[in-house]
Amino acid sequence: MFNNHKSYNRMYREGELTLGLHIPLENFKMRTPTLERQVELSQKADDYGFTALWLRDVLLKDPNFLDPAVGQIYDMLIYGTHLLGQTKNIALGTSSLVLPLRHPLRSAKEVATIEALFPERLILGISSGDRRADFKGLGVDHPTRGDQFKESLRVMEQALYNNYPTIDSPYGEVEQATLVPRPKKRIPTMITGFAQQDMDWLGANGDGWMYYPQAPFAQQQVLDAWRASGEAHGRSFRPFSMPMHLDLTLDPDEPPTPIRLGFRLGRNHLIKLLEAYRAIGVNHLFFALFDGERPAEEVIDELGEYVLPHFPPLV
């Protein structure tokens, strides 16, 4: 389906692993990020060969969510478009577009516009959302977000890929009208987590799957279930992506220590860990540098010079 899609083919191939980075590119820990020099660091990541920059869809700062809960502060799609305009090859990954909080026709218009301006550089991660403050602020029912997710996805994809569709939905009706612009080809659409669905639904509907970071053995169990679900629906290879928080140490031989959603370790053990993830079938892994002790630029340089050559872009 995506044989001729530039970013997909740089990022995803069965048996291979590529690397990305999570915006913001700084070690802000539990503080609000400064977003200093994000363009320059994104350009550096692009030059090294990282394949994607991933951004979060967060509306409100919620101190009760136990993290800064501000994503990259700016709106994900607007800021992501800005970064696309300042880079050459690196993809924009949404991690993830919270469909119940956005009208599906508006979502279709926005992603189709990005696709028209920056062809084949958008990887569309989608989710049902989990931040109750955002749901409450927009007056959207949180318990039914799973049903809203499915309906929003149905409407968004009808608008994106059908010319003059007939749409009858709780979100509205479309008749004798069509979306402009419309993408010339399908945008790779990756489901994050379970989105309040079951594995059978994921296997039938996702172009790919993103799941939360786990150690390789535990990750292999969910990954095997994902592959089996796709095979049950007669679907060929579909990629698996995951984030990982990284605290890269100065000592390249420091062994791994678990941290929040990831590991503290030296680069030599990181390479071995990434090789283990590749062996179980992880196709793309993106680092969050939020909890690191070293400056993000220093870490990006070390990853680019010593780690990324083992996991380069695929084309």
N, C-alpha and C positions, 0 to 999 in steps of 0.2 A: 504493500500500500504506500510506503514511504521511500521507495527505491530512489526517487529523484529529489528527495527533500534534503537540502544542504545541511541544516543543523542536526536533523535526526541522524543522518549518515555520519556526521562527525562524532556523534555522541554514542550511538547504539549499534551494537552488533553482537550476535550470540557468541558467548565465550570470551568477550572482551570487556574491559572496564575503562571508562574515561573519568576525568575529574572536573569538578566545578567548584564554585565558591558561593557562599551565602552573603548577600548584602545585609547589613553594613560590614565593610571590610575594616573592622577595628575590634579591639579587645575592651569592650565597654562593660562586660560582666553584667551586674544587675542595675547599672546606671542607665540613664538615657543616652543613646549614642550621639556623638557630635556630628557625624557625617562629614568630617573633614577629609578632603582629597579623595573622595570616592571616584571621581572621574579619572584622575591620574592612576589610581590603583586598579580600576577596571581596565584601563588601557594596558597597564603592565600585565595583568592577568591574560588579556587578549593576546598580547605579544608572546607570552610564554606558551600559550596553547591550551589554557583552560577552556573548556567547551561551553560552559553556561554560567551565568550569574542568576541566582535565585532570589526572589523577593517575596515578602509576605503581605497578605491582604488584611490589614488591621485598621480599624476605624478610630477607636477610642483608647486612651491610656487608662488601664484598670489596675490599680495597685493590688487588688485582691487576686490577680491572675498569677502572681508569684514569678513574674519576669517583667521586664520593662513594658511589655505589651504594647509597643508602639511600632513594631516592625522596623521599617526604615524611615519612619516618621511621615514621609511624603506618601501620597497615593501611589499604590503599586504600579498601576498601568501608566500613569503620567510620568513618574520618575523612571520607570523602566524604559519608556520611550526616549527619555532624555539620555539615558546611558547607551541605548542602541545608537543614537545619533552621534555619540562620541567615540564609538568603537567600530571595528571592521568586521570581525567574524564571530565573536562570542555571542551565544544565544541568550535571550531573555527567557528565564523559566519562572512561571508563577507558582508559588508554593504557599498557598494555593488560592485561586479565585473562589471566593465563598459564594456559591451560586444562590443560596436562599436570600442573601443580602443585596442582590443586584437583580434588576429586571432583566429577563433573558434577552429581550430585544436590544436593550442598551448594551448588555454584555457582548452580543453578537456584533453590534455596530463598532464597539471599541476594539475588539480583537481583530475584526476584519480590517479596520483602519490601520492598526499596527502591521498586520500582514501585508497590506498594500504598500505601506511606506518602507518596510524593512522585510522584503520577501524571504520566507523560509528561515527566519531567525527567532520565531516564537515557539516555545514549548509550553503548552497550555495545561498546567496542573489545576485541578478543580477539586473542591471539597464541599462538605455540608456545613463546616464551621463549628467552632466550639466556644467562642468568646461570648458569654451571656450578655455582657454589657453592650456589645455591638448589636445583638438581636433586640435587646430592650430599647436601646436608643432609636432604632429604626422601626420599632413597633412590629417586629416579625416574631412569630411564635417559634420558640426554641424547640419544644418537644416534637414538633412535626417537621423538623428540618430535613429528615430523610426523604419524606414524600415530596417536599418542596424541591429538594435537590434533583430528584428524578424528573419532575415535571419541568423544571427550569432547563435542565440539560436537553430534554426533548424539544422544547420550543427553540432554544438557542441553536441547536443543530439543524432544525428545520429551516430556520431563517438563514443560517450560514450557507447551507448546501443545496437548498431547493429553490428553483426560480418560480416566483409567484406561488408560494405555498398557501394552502388553506390551513390556518391554525385556529383552533378553538380551545381556549385554555383559561383557567382562572386568572392568568396574567393578562388576558385580552384576546382579541380576535384579529386575524389578518386575512383579508380577502381582496383579490385583485390589486395587490401591492407586493413589492419585493424589496429586500434589503439592498442598499448600496453603501459602500462597495461590497461585493461578495468575493471571497477568496477563490483563486483559480484552482487550488488543490486543498485537500483536507489538512487542517492544522493538527499536529500530533497532540492528543488529549489524554493526559495521565491522571488517574484518580488517586487522591491522597487518602491513605487510611482506608477505612471501610465505608465512609460517607453514609453510615447508618444502613448499609446494605449487607448482604451475605456474600460469601466467596463465589457462589454460583453466578450471582448478578455481575460481580466484578469480571469474572471470566468471560461472560457474554458481551460485556459492553465497553471495557476499557481498552484503549490503544496501548496502555502501559499502566504500571502501578508504582506508586511511591509509598513506602512504609517507614515507620519510625525506626531510629537506630537501635540495633541490638547486637550483641556479640555474634560471631559467625554461626555457631551451632544453632542458637535460637532463631537467627534470621533465616537459616536454611530451611527450617520447618515451615515458616509462613511462605517462603519463596517456592518450596515444593508444592504447597497447596495452590498457590497462584498458577504455576505452570500446569498442574493437573486440571484445574478448572478451565483454563483456556483450551487444553487438549480435548476435554469433554465436549466443548462446543465447536470442535473442528477448526480452531484458530491456530495459526502458525506462531512463530516467535513474536513475543511482545516483551518489551524491556522492563526491567526492574531498577528503580532508583531509590537512593536513601541519603539522608543527611547524616553528618557526624560532627559533633563538636570536637575541636582539636586544640590541645595545648601542646605545641611542639617545643620540646626542650632544647637547650643549647647542646647538651650531650647527645650526639647522634646515636649512642648505644644504650640510652636509658630505656629500660623495659616498660611496658604499658601499665598504667594505673587508671582504673575507671574514674571518670568525672561525670558531671551531669550530661547525659545524652552523648557520651563519647569517651575519649581517652586522652591522658597525658603520657607522652612517649617521645623517644628520639626518632629521627628519620629512618634509621635502618630497621627498627622494629615496625615503623609505620609501613614501610614497603612490604614487609612480610605480612602484616595485617591486611593490607590492600590485596596482596596476592591471594590470601585466604578468602576474602570477599569475592574476588574474581572467580575463584575455583568453585564457589557454591552458586554462582550465577548472577551476582550483582553486576549490572551493566553501566551504572553511572553513580558516582558518590560525590557529594558536594560538602565541602568543609565550612563549618561555622567557626569563626575565629573569636567569637564573643568572650569565651572564658579563658583565653590564653594569657600568659604572663608577658610575652614578648610583643613588640610592636607588630601590627599586621603586615606592614610592608616588608619587614625583615623575614617574617614567616613565609609570605608569598614568594620572596626571592629564593629562599631555601627550597620550598616545594617546587618552584619552577626549575631550578638548576639541578636538583638531585632526585626528586621523586617523580615529577611529571614525565621525564623521559622514559620511565618504565610503563607509563599509561598514557601515551600520547593521543591526540585527536586521530580519528580513524581515516580521515581523508584530507 
